[in-house]
Amino acid sequence: MKKFSLVLALICVTACVSKPKAPVPMNDQDMGNQNTFDRGVQALDGERYEDAARIFDSLLLEKPGTEMDLVTLFNSGVAYEGLAQCQKAADRYRKVVRSSAGRFKRIEGEALFRLSLAYECLGQDTKTVTALIDAKRRGKQLSFETVQAEIPARLAAAYSRLGNRAKALEYFNQASAGLKAVVTRGAGSAEKVQTDLLARTLFTMGRLSPTQKTAQVDPITYLQSISMQQPYLLQAMEFKRAPWSGKAEDDLKLAYRNIWEFKIDDPEQRRAFYTRGLQTINELRNIRMNKPDPGVDSTFDYLAQTESRLQNELVKFGPTTKLTDAAQKREGLRQQGRLVDPKKKKKTQAQ
């Protein structure tokens, strides 16, 4: 999030500077605004979201018209998103799209993608899907990894929460294929550059929304979505790239710690929730790479504790009953996909 804002800011500033054929001196007000804008970017970069929101809001215009105005508005939305003030973030992203009106298509595309995350945070998944599809239509202006992997992954999670299993699987498969395309496309890049990109992409694909982090969502749809998101978080961890691997580990542990934050009064619903929790842990265990990894080991140690506690809670309900048809279908949503190294694949084929 923070790096993205900085990139957008630099793109805008570079565009503004490169247009004149000769240097154009800034007046005192322009210089002051630029200095204020730079302080806002630094606040975002340091995740000081309250400071960033205050700074960018001080620069906002009633009717933004320039590219810099729209970037300022966009960065204000990012700041409020960081503060989990999702309605304010959504309002700003929508205004970016309206004010651009097709003039600055890259900013529109980025704003639509961030708008989908704000809608996800607000629990408005139908709008989440619409925003993601609109963002995908602006694919030429968005990064390759966003279009090919991140958007399909968020669509898979959204459709899962909406109970549309067929669409969830369709977009999950698209996201898996997109990840392989990202790997293939970056095969000629330096290893560090490629792994940094993949770790960031995987984290973005699986990251928890603000409402997921605070367990302010429906319990069953929460676990359905986690089932779709957790493979990406696990793979982001396995890349061992700061800061994305650490963020992924934090989100994955929080996803299971939050199980105990849901207060479900109905005994049958609570049993179904705990059963689904066990299934989700097993799904993740089934796709873990079979090699020692201290960081991943510690996460699965934590999941083992969660699993034991879930089993103890289920014992209190007495003998278990057969899974319902719906539960059996959910159990079938197993994420088996994993990144393929194109170099290793070619080597195997040659042999």
N, C-alpha and C positions, 0 to 999 in steps of 0.2 A: 504494500500500500504506500509506504512512505517513499520508496524509490521511484515508484510510478509517478507520483506527483512531481518529483524533482525532474524527471525526464520530460514530462509535459511542459513544465515551466521553461526548461532550457530550449525545447523545441520552439516554443512560442517566442521567446526572447531572440533566438537565432533568426527566426523568420522575420521578425520585426526589424532586426538590425541589418539583414542582408538585402532588403528591398531598395533602400536609397542608394544611388550611385555615389554619393558623397556623404561624409559624416554629417549628421544633423545634431547639433547640440541640444541637450535637454534643458528645459527651464527648471526653476527651483521646484515647482510642484511635481513635474514628471520625475525628477531625481528623487524627491521625497517618496513618491509612490513606489518607485522601483526599489528603494531601500526597504520600505515597509513590506513589499511583496517578498523580497529576499529573506527578510526575517520570518515571514510566514512559512516559506519553504523550509527554512532551517528548523522551525518548530515542528513541522510535519515530519521532517527527517529524523528528529529526536523523539517522535511520538509524544510530543507535548501538545495534545489535541485541544485543550482548552485555550492555550495561547494561540494556536494556529487559527482556531475558529474566530477568536476575537480579532486577530490581525486581518484575516481575509474579509471578515464582515465589515471592517472599517473601510475597506476599499470597494465594496460592492456598490454598483449603480442600479438605479431603478430600472433602467432600460439598457442592459449591456449590449454593446454593438461591435466591439473589436475582439480579436482573438484573445488578447490579454485579459479583457473583461470576462470572457467565458472561462478561461483557465482559472482566474481568481474565483469565480463562482463554483467551478468544479472542485477546486482545492478546499473551498469552504465545506462542500458536501463530504469530501474525504475526511475532514476534521470531525464533522458531526457523526460520521459513520464510526470513526474511532472512539467517539464518546458514547456509542450505542444509542444516539438520539436519531433513530432511523427515519422518523417522519420528516425531520428537518433535512436530513441527508437526501431523502427522496424528493422533497420540494425543490432543492437546489439542482439536482440532476435533471429533473423534468424541465426546469427553467433553462438549463443549458441547451437541451434539445430544442425547445420552443424558440429560444433567442437565436440559435444558430440558423435554423430554418434552411438547412441544406448548404450553408456557406462554408462551414468548417466541419467536414464530414468525419474526420478522425476524432475530434473532440466529441461529436455526437455519438459515435460508436462507443467510445470509452464511457461516456456518460450513461448510455443505455445499459452497458454491462454492469456498471456500478449501481444503476437504478434497480436492476434485477436483484442484486444482493440486498438492497434496502427493502424491497418488497418481501424478499425471503425473511428478512429480520422481522418485518411486520406481520408475518404469517399469511401474506396474500399471494398464495402460490400460483393462482391463475394469472395474476399480473406478472409474477416472476417469469412464467413461461413466455408470456407475450413480449416482455422486455428482452429476454434472451434471444428469441427468434428475430426481433427487430435488430438487435445487435449483430446477429449472425448475417443478416442481409447486408450489413455494412462491412463485410469481411475484407474487402480490399483495403480498408483503412485501419483494420486491427492487426495485431501481431499474428503470425502464423499459429503459434501455440495456443493463443486465446481462441481462435476460430476452430482449430482442429481438435483441441483437447478440453480446454477449460469450459467453454460454453456447452458442449455435449454432456460433460460430467455434471454441471449444475442442472441441466435439463433432466438428466436421469434422476437426480436426487429430488427435484421438484415433482416430477411425474410419480415417483415412488410415494411421496407424501400425499399426492392426490389420489392414490390408489389405482393408478393406471399402470399395471405391471408390464403390459406389452410395450408401451411407449418407454417406460423406464429401462427395460432391457435393450430396446432399439438404440437409445441414446448412450447407454452404457457401452454397448459394442462399438458405437461410433467413437466414443472417447478413447477406448482401448486402441482402436485402429489409428486414431489421431496421435496418440502417444508414440506409437511405432513410427509414424510419419515424422514426428518431431525428432526422434532419435536418428532416423535415416538422413533427414535434412541437415542435421548438425554433425554428421559423421566426419566431415573434413575439418571441423573446428578443433581448437585446442581442447584437451580433455577437461581442464578446469572450467572453461567457458561453457562447455556442453553440460557438465554435471550441475553447475550453478543454475543454468536455465531449466534443466529438468527438475531439479529439486524445488525451484520456485513454482514451476508449472504444476507439479504434483500437489504441493501445499495449497495452491489456489483452487485446484480441483476439489480438494477434500476439506478445506477449512470450515470450521464451525461458524455459523451465523451468531450474531449477538444474542438472539433469543434462545438458540441452542446452548450457548454458554451459560445462560442463566436459567435454563430448564423451564422456559416460559412458552412451551409448545405442547401440543397433544402428545401424550406418552407413547402411544402406538406408532403414530407417524414419525415421532422422534427416532425410534429404533429402526424403522424402515429406511429413513434417510441416512442414519449412521451406517447401516449395512452397505449403502452405496458409496459413502464417502471414505470409509476407513481404509479400503485398499490403497487409495492414493496417499493418505497420511502415512501408512506403513512404509510405502516405497520411498516417500520423501525422507523419512527417517533413515532408511538404509543407504541413502546417498551420502550421508555425513557431510552436508554442506551447511555452514552457518550463513544466515540465521534460520534458514527454512527448515532444516531437520529438527532443530530445537523447538520451533513453533509447532511443527507437526506432532512431535512427541507430547507437547503440552496439550494440544487439542485432543489427541487420542486418549490420553489419560483422563482428561476432563469429561470426555464423552461418556466414559463408564463411571466416573465418580458421580456424575449427575443422575445416574439411575436412582440413587437414594434420595434425590431431591423431589421426586414425583410422589405426591400423596394421593393414592388411589383407594377410595373407600370400598368400592365393590370388590369382594373377595375373588370372584371369577375373573374380573378384569385385571386384578393385581396378579393373579396366578398367570394369566396369559402374558402379561407384561414381563414378568420374571422369566417365563419360559422363552419368550422371544429374546430376552437379554442373553440367555445361555446359547441360543442358536447363533446370535450375532457374534459372540466370542468364538464359537467353533468355526464360523465362516472365516474369521480373520486368521485363526490358527492354521486353517487348511491352506492358506496362500503364503505363509511365512517361508522365507528362504531357509533351507536346512544347513545353516552354518553358524558358528559362534559369533555373537555380536553383543558386547556388553550393554550398549544403549538399548537395543531391542530386547535383550534378555530382561532388563529391569522393567520394561513396559509389560512384558508378558508375565513377569512375576506379579505385577500389580493386577493384571487381568485374572491370574489364577486365584488371587485373593477374592476378587469380585465374584468369580465363578463359584468359589466355595461358599461365599455368603449367599449367593442366589440359590444354590442347592439347599442350604440350610433353611432358607425362607420357604422354599417349595415343600420341604418335608412337613412343615407345619400345616399344610393343606390336606395332608393324608395322601392316600393312593392317587397317582396321577391318572388322568383320563386320556383317551386317544385325542391326538391333535385334530382340530377342526379342519375342514377343507381349505379355509382361508389361511390357516397357520401352515398347512402343508405346502401351499403355493408359495408362501413367504420363505419357507425353508429351502425351496427350490431356487431362490435368488442367490445363488452362490457366485461370488466374484472370483473367477479362476484366472483372469487376465494378468499378465505381467509384462514389463518392458522386455524387448528383445534387442540385444546388441547386434546391429547389422554386420559388424566385422566378424563376430563369432559365427553368425548365421552363414555368411559367405564361406567362411573357412570350413564349416561342417559340410556344406553342400559340395565344396571342392573335393573333400575326402570321399 
